[in-house]
Amino acid sequence: MYIKPNATILFQGDSITDVGRSRETDDLGSGYPNYVAALFNSAYPELNVKFINKGISGNRVIDLKNRWTEDCIALAPDVVSILIGVNDTWRRYDSNDETSAEAYYEDYKTILSRVKDELGDVPIIILEPFLLPYPEDRIKWRVDLDPKIQMARKVAKEFGATYIPLDGIFASKCMDTEYSFWAADGVHPTSAGHALIARAWLEAIGY
């Protein structure tokens, strides 16, 4: 993927993207968006690339749809990166508020259609929602999350997005280490988990 000089790259998502970002400044928080920006800009300072983080803790894909004008379209990014989906599963189990895989797909399709229709042919990066089987109660969540992963893959293919298979990447890494090394609650990455996402992101775009 070609990143042009002076480009703006937007990160969107939930708490995995948010990670304490500032709402008042350009601070990216302490998660993978900050790692990506630091590594990229240290390697390619001459490109003068700007990174923006608009992740909001607790968001589901419908929340992205509802704030897409302000937090995506109005920013006119040159690259849009999205990680969303685990809360669409989580709310089923902690709030009895289920999001079907079909609804997840339709809302995802809506926001990507707006990117193409209103921003033009800008590159889209979709990071796969993921879940580690730790603690053990997370195991039963797979029945809900797995169909959403399939929908994320489907919509990425339909829109020609760069797809990063994080669920598989984390599963592979967990063969060598404890689950909690990567995500203490199975959902929110440790610093090592965020670094793993950042590496996968940079490798996926060829930098």
N, C-alpha and C positions, 0 to 999 in steps of 0.2 A: 504494500500500500504506500502510495506516495504522499508524504506530508509536506505541503508547500510552506515556504517561508511565511512567517507571521500568521500562521494558522491558529485557530481557536479550537481546542478539543474539549468537548463537554462530557462529563461523567454524570450519569443519572442512575438512580436506584433507591435502595432503602438503607437500613442502618449499616449494612456491610460496606456501602459506599460512603455514607455520611461520616461515621467515625469521628465525631467531634469537630466537624468543619465549622468555620466561622460563618455566621449569617451577615456580618458587617464588613468583612474584608475578603481578600482573595485566598486566605488560608484554606488549604485543602484537607485539613484534618490529619489523622495519623494512620490512615489505612492505605490500601493499594493505589488510590489516585495520587497520593503524595509520593509514593515510591516510584510510580511510573513517571511522574513529572520530573522528579529529581534525577532519575537515571537517564531519561531521554534528554533533558536539557544539559546534563553534564557531558553527554556524548555529542550533542548537536547544538551547541550554544549559538552558532551562526544562524540557525533557523528561526530563533526568537519566537518559539511556539508558546502560546498561552493555554493554560489548563484551567478549567472551571469545574467545580464540584457542586452539583445541585441535589445530591442524594439526601433523602429525609427518612429518618428512622421510623419504622413502622409502616412505611408505604407499601401498598399493593399496586398492581398494574393499573387499576381504576384510578388511583390517586395520581399516578403519572398522567393519565389521560385528562384528568380534571385540571391539572396545572401546566399542561404542555405548552400552551400559548406563552405564558410568562417565563417558564423555566426551560424552554427549549427554543421555540420558534423565534421569540423576540431577541434571543441572544445571537442568532444567526451563526451557529457554530459551523466549522468546516469538517468536523468529524463528530459523530454522536456515538457514545459508548453507553450501553444499558445493561445493568444487572438487576433483575427483578423476578420475584416469584416465590421466595420462601415464605413470605408473610401471607401470600394467597393460600398457602397450605397451613401455616401456623394458626391462623384465625379459626380454622375449622376445629382445632383441638383445644384452644384456650378460650374461645368465645362462641363456639357453635355458629360461626359465621363463614359458611363455605363459599368458595369461589370455584365454579366448575371449570374443568379444563377448556371447555368450549368458550366460556365467558372470558377466561384468561387469554385465549387465542384472539378473540374478536377485539378486545381492548388493545392488545399488543399490535394487532394489525392496524387499528385506527391510528395509533401514534406513529407507526412507521409510514403509513400512507400520508400522514401530514408532513413528515420529514421530506418525502419525495415530492409531494405536491407543492409545498411552500418553500422548501430550501433547495430544491433541485437534486442533482445526483451526488449528494454528499455521501461519503463512506459511512456505513453503519457497522458498529461492532456489537454483537450480542454475546454476553457472557451467560453461560448456562447456570441456572439455579442449582444449588448443590445442598447435600445434607449428609452429615457423617452419622453413623449409628452409635452415637454417644451423647447423653446417657441412653440407656437401652430403650426408653420410651419413644425415642426418635425413630426406632425401627418401623413402628406401625405407620409413621407418616409417609413411608414410601408409597403406599397405595394411593395417596393423594398427589404427591409430588411427581412421581414418575410420568403420569400422563401430561403434566404441565411441561416437563422437560421435552417430551415428544412434540408438544405444541411450540415450544421455543425453537426447536430444530426446524419445524415446519415453516414457521413464519420467517426464520432467518434465510431458509432456502428460497422462499417465495420472493423475498426482497433483495436477494443477492448480498446478504450481510456476511461479514467475517464472523465466524462462529468459534467461540472458545469453550470447549467441553469440560467445564470445571468439575462437574460431578465425577467424571471419569478420571480427571487429573488427580483430584483429592483421593479417590478410591485407590488409585495406583500407589500414591505416596504412603497411604495408610498400611500398605503391605509391609513396610519397613519400620514403622514407628507406631506409637500409641495414637489413637484418634485425637486425644486431647492436646497432643503436640501441635496440631493444625487448627483445631477449633474446640475451645474448652467446653462449649455447650452443644457442639454438633452443628452450629449455625454460624456463630460469629468467629471469624478467624483470629488466631493469635498473630503476633507480629510475623512469625514464620509463615503463617497461612496467607497473610496479606502480601508478603514478599513473593510467595509462590504464584499468587494471582498476577502480580505485577510482571513477573518474568514471563508468564504465559501470555499476557497481553502484548508485551513488547515483541515476543517471538511471533505471535500471530500476525502482526502487522509488518514483520520483516525488519525490525530494528533491534 
